[in-house]
């Protein structure tokens, strides 16, 4: 009986450890990697700046207060902010955006794989 219990415990422990080996993100994100346009090195996305040369401006964008053009057929306009505008977003998997709708404008339902979208209605 004791040998059977040890065998069962060992088998379960081995199976549990194998599940931990496969339970990881194949594209892990880094904590701090500000985009460096001058560097050509590729580290999980775009090249990283030397942390000593990072400035406050690498985490700031001031254009989302300006409404987007909504004269398209569906009456919707977008402003997207990515790592190109805010280098501090590099490797974080984040985008910022502003969506403007005309009265009776339409924005089709959609989803983003491996992403979350937060929407705030202002007016």
Buried (B, 14 or more C-beta within 10 A) or exposed (E): EEEEEEEEEEEEEEEEEEEEEEEEEEEEEEEEBBBBEEEEEEEEBBBBBEEEEBEEEBEEBEEBEEEBEBEEEEBBBEBEBBBEBBBBBBBBEBBBEBBBBEEEBEEEEEEEEEEEEEEEEEE
